[in-house]
């Protein structure tokens, strides 16, 4: 099945294969998003890990950041103003295809709809986390996307939404 699809891509001149080398596949005329073109610089403001707070979005416009993530505009939402990026530490969102070391891009916002994936600052615990948000009456449930982990239950007063997830990027190591 894989060989069939690779043969079609090769016949249509999308790839060139070297059958004498393991994984010897080369793109022919790759799209602009792969080779270059205009880039949008998104500030990488830290990690989303327990005990390490992320910057409050209002501070982002004023700060100079040591590192930016440069991405093609085709990979981002239409509005790129105010976006910020964080490096993920941990495995609580693996079932949502967000893994340790991935970079998540978020749009600053202070509210969330049920089911949205958001970065939440837990004031009492002084921790930040990336979870799916659910407001359930007098409590908030922060749901991991990992069947081995339990949700976090807390009060709405303890939650400060920092941003909503708009994109995930993975570097294969």
Sine and cosine of phi, psi and omega as CSV:
sin_phi,cos_phi,sin_psi,cos_psi,sin_omega,cos_omega
0.00,0.00,-0.72,0.70,0.01,-1.00
-0.91,0.42,-0.71,0.70,-0.01,-1.00
-0.87,0.49,-0.63,0.78,0.04,-1.00
-0.85,0.53,-0.75,0.66,-0.02,-1.00
-0.92,0.39,-0.63,0.78,0.05,-1.00
-0.90,0.43,-0.62,0.78,0.05,-1.00
-0.88,0.47,-0.64,0.77,0.04,-1.00
-0.90,0.44,-0.72,0.70,0.03,-1.00
-0.88,0.48,-0.61,0.79,0.02,-1.00
-0.93,0.36,-0.68,0.73,0.03,-1.00
-0.88,0.48,-0.55,0.83,-0.02,-1.00
-1.00,0.02,0.12,0.99,0.05,-1.00
0.89,0.46,0.58,0.82,0.12,-0.99
-1.00,-0.02,-0.51,0.86,0.00,-1.00
-0.70,-0.71,0.31,-0.95,0.14,-0.99
-0.82,-0.57,0.75,-0.66,-0.04,-1.00
-0.93,-0.36,0.64,-0.77,0.17,-0.99
-0.93,-0.38,0.97,-0.22,-0.10,-0.99
-0.95,0.30,-0.09,1.00,0.00,-1.00
-0.99,-0.10,-0.06,1.00,-0.01,-1.00
-0.83,-0.55,0.72,-0.69,0.06,-1.00
-0.87,0.49,0.76,-0.65,-0.02,-1.00
0.82,0.57,0.60,0.80,-0.03,-1.00
-0.99,0.12,0.95,0.30,-0.01,-1.00
-0.85,-0.52,0.74,-0.68,0.01,-1.00
-0.81,-0.59,0.71,-0.70,0.06,-1.00
-0.96,0.27,0.66,-0.75,0.09,-1.00
-0.96,-0.29,0.80,-0.60,-0.04,-1.00
0.78,0.63,0.88,0.47,-0.01,-1.00
-0.89,0.45,0.43,-0.90,-0.01,-1.00
-0.91,0.41,0.31,-0.95,-0.02,-1.00
-0.82,0.57,-0.59,0.80,-0.03,-1.00
-0.87,0.49,-0.41,0.91,-0.01,-1.00
-1.00,-0.01,-0.64,0.77,-0.15,-0.99
-1.00,-0.01,-0.34,0.94,-0.04,-1.00
0.48,-0.88,-0.59,-0.81,-0.03,-1.00
0.99,-0.14,-0.28,-0.96,0.01,-1.00
-0.91,0.42,0.58,-0.81,0.01,-1.00
-0.78,-0.63,0.50,-0.86,0.09,-1.00
-0.93,-0.37,0.82,-0.58,0.01,-1.00
-1.00,0.01,0.88,-0.47,0.03,-1.00
-0.95,-0.31,0.82,-0.57,0.00,-1.00
-0.92,0.39,0.79,-0.62,0.10,-0.99
-1.00,0.00,0.97,-0.24,-0.20,-0.98
-1.00,-0.10,-0.01,1.00,0.03,-1.00
0.51,-0.86,-0.37,-0.93,0.00,-1.00
-0.90,-0.43,0.40,-0.91,0.10,-1.00
-0.97,-0.26,1.00,-0.07,-0.07,-1.00
-0.57,-0.82,0.43,-0.90,0.00,-1.00
-0.84,0.54,0.74,-0.68,0.06,-1.00
1.00,0.07,-0.13,0.99,-0.02,-1.00
-0.90,-0.43,0.99,-0.16,-0.02,-1.00
-0.93,0.38,0.50,-0.87,0.10,-0.99
-0.99,-0.10,0.34,-0.94,-0.01,-1.00
-0.90,0.44,0.61,-0.80,0.10,-0.99
-0.93,0.35,0.73,-0.69,-0.10,-0.99
-0.80,0.60,-0.54,0.84,0.01,-1.00
-0.88,0.48,-0.46,0.89,-0.01,-1.00
-0.97,0.23,-0.25,0.97,-0.12,-0.99
-0.91,0.41,-0.62,0.79,-0.06,-1.00
-0.91,0.40,-0.47,0.88,-0.08,-1.00
-1.00,0.02,-0.41,0.91,-0.19,-0.98
-1.00,0.09,0.42,-0.91,0.19,-0.98
-0.97,-0.23,0.74,-0.68,-0.08,-1.00
-0.91,-0.42,0.63,-0.78,-0.03,-1.00
-0.92,0.40,-0.44,0.90,-0.11,-0.99
-0.65,-0.76,0.66,-0.75,0.12,-0.99
-0.87,-0.50,0.45,-0.89,0.16,-0.99
-0.97,-0.25,0.86,-0.50,0.00,-1.00
-0.99,-0.16,0.85,-0.53,-0.09,-1.00
-0.77,-0.63,0.45,-0.89,0.08,-1.00
-0.94,0.33,0.66,-0.75,0.01,-1.00
-0.85,0.52,-0.43,0.90,0.00,-1.00
-0.92,0.39,-0.33,0.94,-0.03,-1.00
-1.00,-0.06,0.00,1.00,-0.10,-1.00
-0.86,-0.51,0.27,-0.96,0.09,-1.00
-0.90,0.44,0.26,-0.97,-0.05,-1.00
-0.84,0.54,-0.70,0.71,0.04,-1.00
-1.00,0.00,0.87,-0.49,0.00,-1.00
-0.95,-0.31,-0.04,1.00,-0.02,-1.00
-0.90,0.43,0.73,-0.68,0.08,-1.00
0.99,0.12,-0.11,0.99,-0.01,-1.00
-0.88,0.48,0.54,-0.84,0.10,-0.99
-0.65,-0.76,0.35,-0.94,-0.07,-1.00
-0.84,-0.54,0.49,-0.87,0.06,-1.00
-0.69,-0.72,0.55,-0.83,0.10,-1.00
-1.00,-0.02,0.77,-0.64,-0.05,-1.00
-0.99,0.17,0.72,-0.69,0.14,-0.99
-0.86,-0.51,0.90,-0.44,0.04,-1.00
0.86,-0.50,0.03,-1.00,-0.15,-0.99
-0.82,-0.57,0.33,0.94,-0.10,-1.00
-0.95,0.30,-0.22,0.98,-0.05,-1.00
-0.86,-0.51,0.39,0.92,-0.08,-1.00
-0.89,0.46,-0.54,0.84,0.01,-1.00
-0.96,0.29,-0.20,0.98,0.12,-0.99
-0.99,-0.17,0.25,0.97,0.00,-1.00
0.88,0.47,0.59,0.81,0.10,-0.99
-0.87,-0.49,0.93,-0.37,-0.10,-0.99
-0.90,-0.43,0.11,-0.99,0.03,-1.00
-0.86,0.51,0.78,-0.62,0.00,-1.00
1.00,-0.05,-0.24,0.97,0.04,-1.00
-0.91,0.40,0.36,-0.93,0.09,-1.00
-0.94,-0.34,0.81,-0.58,0.06,-1.00
-0.96,-0.28,0.65,-0.76,0.06,-1.00
-0.95,-0.31,0.76,-0.65,-0.05,-1.00
-0.81,-0.58,0.48,-0.87,0.13,-0.99
-0.99,-0.17,0.80,-0.60,0.02,-1.00
-0.87,0.50,0.76,-0.64,0.13,-0.99
-0.28,-0.96,0.47,-0.88,-0.09,-1.00
-0.98,-0.20,-0.07,1.00,0.00,-1.00
-0.79,-0.61,0.28,-0.96,0.02,-1.00
-0.55,-0.83,0.52,-0.85,0.12,-0.99
-1.00,-0.02,0.45,-0.90,0.04,-1.00
-0.83,0.56,0.73,-0.69,0.03,-1.00
1.00,-0.04,-0.21,0.98,0.02,-1.00
-0.96,0.29,0.57,-0.82,0.10,-0.99
-1.00,0.01,0.84,-0.54,-0.10,-0.99
-0.70,-0.72,0.37,-0.93,0.19,-0.98
-1.00,-0.02,0.84,-0.55,-0.07,-1.00
-0.85,-0.53,0.78,-0.63,0.12,-0.99
-1.00,-0.01,0.87,-0.49,0.06,-1.00
-1.00,-0.05,0.96,-0.27,-0.15,-0.99
-0.86,0.52,-0.77,0.64,-0.05,-1.00
-0.89,0.45,-0.62,0.79,-0.05,-1.00
-1.00,0.07,-0.23,0.97,-0.07,-1.00
0.81,0.58,0.72,0.69,0.01,-1.00
-0.74,-0.67,0.42,-0.91,0.12,-0.99
-0.87,-0.49,0.51,-0.86,-0.05,-1.00
-0.53,-0.85,0.46,-0.89,0.07,-1.00
-0.95,-0.32,0.92,-0.39,-0.07,-1.00
-0.53,-0.85,0.21,-0.98,0.18,-0.98
-0.99,0.16,0.69,-0.72,-0.12,-0.99
-0.98,-0.18,0.73,-0.69,0.10,-1.00
-0.65,-0.76,0.86,-0.51,0.08,-1.00
-1.00,-0.03,0.88,-0.48,-0.09,-1.00
-0.83,-0.55,0.98,0.21,0.02,-1.00
0.93,0.37,-0.91,-0.41,-0.06,-1.00
-1.00,0.03,0.09,1.00,0.00,-1.00
-0.67,-0.74,0.25,-0.97,0.08,-1.00
-0.88,-0.47,0.70,-0.72,0.10,-1.00
-0.94,-0.34,0.83,-0.56,0.09,-1.00
-0.97,-0.25,0.95,-0.30,-0.18,-0.98
-0.99,-0.14,0.87,-0.49,0.12,-0.99
-0.96,0.29,0.36,-0.93,0.11,-0.99
-0.96,-0.28,0.88,0.47,0.01,-1.00
-0.44,-0.90,0.90,-0.43,-0.11,-0.99
-0.90,0.44,-0.28,0.96,-0.01,-1.00
-1.00,0.04,-0.05,1.00,-0.07,-1.00
-0.89,-0.46,0.57,-0.82,0.03,-1.00
-1.00,0.03,0.46,-0.89,0.07,-1.00
-0.93,0.36,0.31,-0.95,0.10,-0.99
-0.98,-0.19,0.81,-0.58,0.08,-1.00
-0.95,-0.31,0.73,-0.69,-0.02,-1.00
-0.43,-0.90,0.02,-1.00,0.03,-1.00
-1.00,-0.02,0.41,-0.91,0.06,-1.00
-0.86,0.50,-0.53,0.85,-0.01,-1.00
-0.92,0.39,-0.39,0.92,-0.02,-1.00
-1.00,0.08,-0.19,0.98,-0.07,-1.00
-0.98,-0.21,0.74,-0.67,0.15,-0.99
-0.80,-0.60,0.95,-0.30,-0.02,-1.00
-0.95,0.32,0.77,-0.64,-0.01,-1.00
-0.99,-0.17,-0.51,0.86,-0.03,-1.00
-0.01,-1.00,0.30,-0.95,0.01,-1.00
-0.95,-0.33,0.68,-0.73,-0.01,-1.00
-0.90,0.44,0.75,-0.66,0.08,-1.00
-0.85,-0.52,-0.42,0.91,-0.01,-1.00
-0.41,-0.91,0.43,-0.90,0.07,-1.00
-0.75,-0.66,0.70,-0.71,0.01,-1.00
-0.77,-0.64,0.69,-0.72,-0.05,-1.00
-0.85,-0.53,0.68,-0.73,0.15,-0.99
-0.97,-0.25,0.83,-0.56,0.01,-1.00
-0.99,0.14,0.81,-0.59,-0.03,-1.00
-0.95,-0.32,0.00,0.00,0.00,0.00
